[in-house]
Amino acid sequence: MTTPTAPDRATLRAQLKASGLRVTAPRLAVLAWLADHPHTTADQVATGVRELLGAVSTQAVYDVLHVCVAADLVRQIEPAGHPARFETRTGDNHHHLVCRVCGRTEDVDCTVGAAPCLSPEQTAGYVIDETEVVFWGLCPGCIRNEGRVPSA
């Protein structure tokens, strides 16, 4: 799977402004870093942002992530047993593959038509607008490290 190229600063500024958010150096750095490093933890984002900006507190990065998730600029995924991960791919109802051993996460496009992709037999009166699917298994690196033969 190819990784999308990071948007330029003008695009990131426009996204922040369109979401009603002030343009700040930490917000720009978080969005730029996440565009090239999807599915990373908040601590990994903080380390990456420090490489771009220098001294930035971990709390500032958490605050930026929280605001950007609320503004739908960033998506937070929380695979069971793993720390929350963040990505800039939002609004398309895609799913994820997660390695049980190392936590490596990959995008999987919606496999059955338009959102919400799956519909429950009973809705209990809910209006369903999203389905979250996580596929679990072992990534190629962990398969090699554990000497396992991949199954079909």
Contacts in CASP RR format, 6 or more apart in sequence:
PFRMAT RR
TARGET T0000
AUTHOR 0000-0000-0000
METHOD contacts of the structure
MODEL  1
MTTPTAPDRATLRAQLKASGLRVTAPRLAVLAWLADHPHTTADQVATGVR
ELLGAVSTQAVYDVLHVCVAADLVRQIEPAGHPARFETRTGDNHHHLVCR
VCGRTEDVDCTVGAAPCLSPEQTAGYVIDETEVVFWGLCPGCIRNEGRVP
SA
1 106 0 8 1.000
1 107 0 8 1.000
3 36 0 8 1.000
3 38 0 8 1.000
4 35 0 8 1.000
4 89 0 8 1.000
5 35 0 8 1.000
5 36 0 8 1.000
6 32 0 8 1.000
6 35 0 8 1.000
6 36 0 8 1.000
7 15 0 8 1.000
7 31 0 8 1.000
7 32 0 8 1.000
7 35 0 8 1.000
9 28 0 8 1.000
9 32 0 8 1.000
12 28 0 8 1.000
12 31 0 8 1.000
12 32 0 8 1.000
13 23 0 8 1.000
13 28 0 8 1.000
15 31 0 8 1.000
15 73 0 8 1.000
16 22 0 8 1.000
16 23 0 8 1.000
16 27 0 8 1.000
16 28 0 8 1.000
16 31 0 8 1.000
16 73 0 8 1.000
17 23 0 8 1.000
19 71 0 8 1.000
19 72 0 8 1.000
19 73 0 8 1.000
20 71 0 8 1.000
21 27 0 8 1.000
21 67 0 8 1.000
21 68 0 8 1.000
21 71 0 8 1.000
21 73 0 8 1.000
24 64 0 8 1.000
25 53 0 8 1.000
26 49 0 8 1.000
26 53 0 8 1.000
26 56 0 8 1.000
26 60 0 8 1.000
26 61 0 8 1.000
26 64 0 8 1.000
27 64 0 8 1.000
27 67 0 8 1.000
27 68 0 8 1.000
29 49 0 8 1.000
29 52 0 8 1.000
29 53 0 8 1.000
29 56 0 8 1.000
30 45 0 8 1.000
30 49 0 8 1.000
30 61 0 8 1.000
30 64 0 8 1.000
30 65 0 8 1.000
30 68 0 8 1.000
30 74 0 8 1.000
31 68 0 8 1.000
31 73 0 8 1.000
31 74 0 8 1.000
31 88 0 8 1.000
32 52 0 8 1.000
33 45 0 8 1.000
33 48 0 8 1.000
33 49 0 8 1.000
33 52 0 8 1.000
34 40 0 8 1.000
34 45 0 8 1.000
34 74 0 8 1.000
34 86 0 8 1.000
34 87 0 8 1.000
34 88 0 8 1.000
35 88 0 8 1.000
37 44 0 8 1.000
37 45 0 8 1.000
37 48 0 8 1.000
38 86 0 8 1.000
38 87 0 8 1.000
38 88 0 8 1.000
38 89 0 8 1.000
38 105 0 8 1.000
38 107 0 8 1.000
39 77 0 8 1.000
39 85 0 8 1.000
39 86 0 8 1.000
39 87 0 8 1.000
39 96 0 8 1.000
39 104 0 8 1.000
39 105 0 8 1.000
39 106 0 8 1.000
40 85 0 8 1.000
40 86 0 8 1.000
41 83 0 8 1.000
41 84 0 8 1.000
41 85 0 8 1.000
41 86 0 8 1.000
42 58 0 8 1.000
42 61 0 8 1.000
42 62 0 8 1.000
42 65 0 8 1.000
42 83 0 8 1.000
42 84 0 8 1.000
42 86 0 8 1.000
43 58 0 8 1.000
43 83 0 8 1.000
45 61 0 8 1.000
45 65 0 8 1.000
45 86 0 8 1.000
46 56 0 8 1.000
46 58 0 8 1.000
46 61 0 8 1.000
46 62 0 8 1.000
49 56 0 8 1.000
49 61 0 8 1.000
50 56 0 8 1.000
65 74 0 8 1.000
65 76 0 8 1.000
65 86 0 8 1.000
68 74 0 8 1.000
69 75 0 8 1.000
69 76 0 8 1.000
69 86 0 8 1.000
72 90 0 8 1.000
72 91 0 8 1.000
73 88 0 8 1.000
73 90 0 8 1.000
74 86 0 8 1.000
74 87 0 8 1.000
74 88 0 8 1.000
74 90 0 8 1.000
75 86 0 8 1.000
75 87 0 8 1.000
75 88 0 8 1.000
75 89 0 8 1.000
75 90 0 8 1.000
75 91 0 8 1.000
76 84 0 8 1.000
76 85 0 8 1.000
76 86 0 8 1.000
77 84 0 8 1.000
77 85 0 8 1.000
77 86 0 8 1.000
77 87 0 8 1.000
77 96 0 8 1.000
77 105 0 8 1.000
77 132 0 8 1.000
77 134 0 8 1.000
78 84 0 8 1.000
78 85 0 8 1.000
79 85 0 8 1.000
79 96 0 8 1.000
79 98 0 8 1.000
79 103 0 8 1.000
79 105 0 8 1.000
79 134 0 8 1.000
80 134 0 8 1.000
82 98 0 8 1.000
82 103 0 8 1.000
85 105 0 8 1.000
87 107 0 8 1.000
89 107 0 8 1.000
92 109 0 8 1.000
92 110 0 8 1.000
92 115 0 8 1.000
93 110 0 8 1.000
93 115 0 8 1.000
93 116 0 8 1.000
93 117 0 8 1.000
93 130 0 8 1.000
93 131 0 8 1.000
94 107 0 8 1.000
94 108 0 8 1.000
94 109 0 8 1.000
94 110 0 8 1.000
95 107 0 8 1.000
95 108 0 8 1.000
95 109 0 8 1.000
95 110 0 8 1.000
95 111 0 8 1.000
95 117 0 8 1.000
95 132 0 8 1.000
95 133 0 8 1.000
95 134 0 8 1.000
95 135 0 8 1.000
96 105 0 8 1.000
96 106 0 8 1.000
96 107 0 8 1.000
96 108 0 8 1.000
96 133 0 8 1.000
96 134 0 8 1.000
96 135 0 8 1.000
97 105 0 8 1.000
97 106 0 8 1.000
97 107 0 8 1.000
97 108 0 8 1.000
97 134 0 8 1.000
97 135 0 8 1.000
97 136 0 8 1.000
97 137 0 8 1.000
97 139 0 8 1.000
98 104 0 8 1.000
98 105 0 8 1.000
98 134 0 8 1.000
98 135 0 8 1.000
98 136 0 8 1.000
98 137 0 8 1.000
99 105 0 8 1.000
99 137 0 8 1.000
99 138 0 8 1.000
99 139 0 8 1.000
99 142 0 8 1.000
100 136 0 8 1.000
100 137 0 8 1.000
100 138 0 8 1.000
100 142 0 8 1.000
101 138 0 8 1.000
101 139 0 8 1.000
101 142 0 8 1.000
101 145 0 8 1.000
101 146 0 8 1.000
102 139 0 8 1.000
102 141 0 8 1.000
102 142 0 8 1.000
103 139 0 8 1.000
104 139 0 8 1.000
104 142 0 8 1.000
106 139 0 8 1.000
108 133 0 8 1.000
108 135 0 8 1.000
110 117 0 8 1.000
111 117 0 8 1.000
112 118 0 8 1.000
115 129 0 8 1.000
115 130 0 8 1.000
115 131 0 8 1.000
116 128 0 8 1.000
116 129 0 8 1.000
116 130 0 8 1.000
116 131 0 8 1.000
117 131 0 8 1.000
117 133 0 8 1.000
118 131 0 8 1.000
118 133 0 8 1.000
119 128 0 8 1.000
120 128 0 8 1.000
138 146 0 8 1.000
138 148 0 8 1.000
138 150 0 8 1.000
140 150 0 8 1.000
143 149 0 8 1.000
143 150 0 8 1.000
END
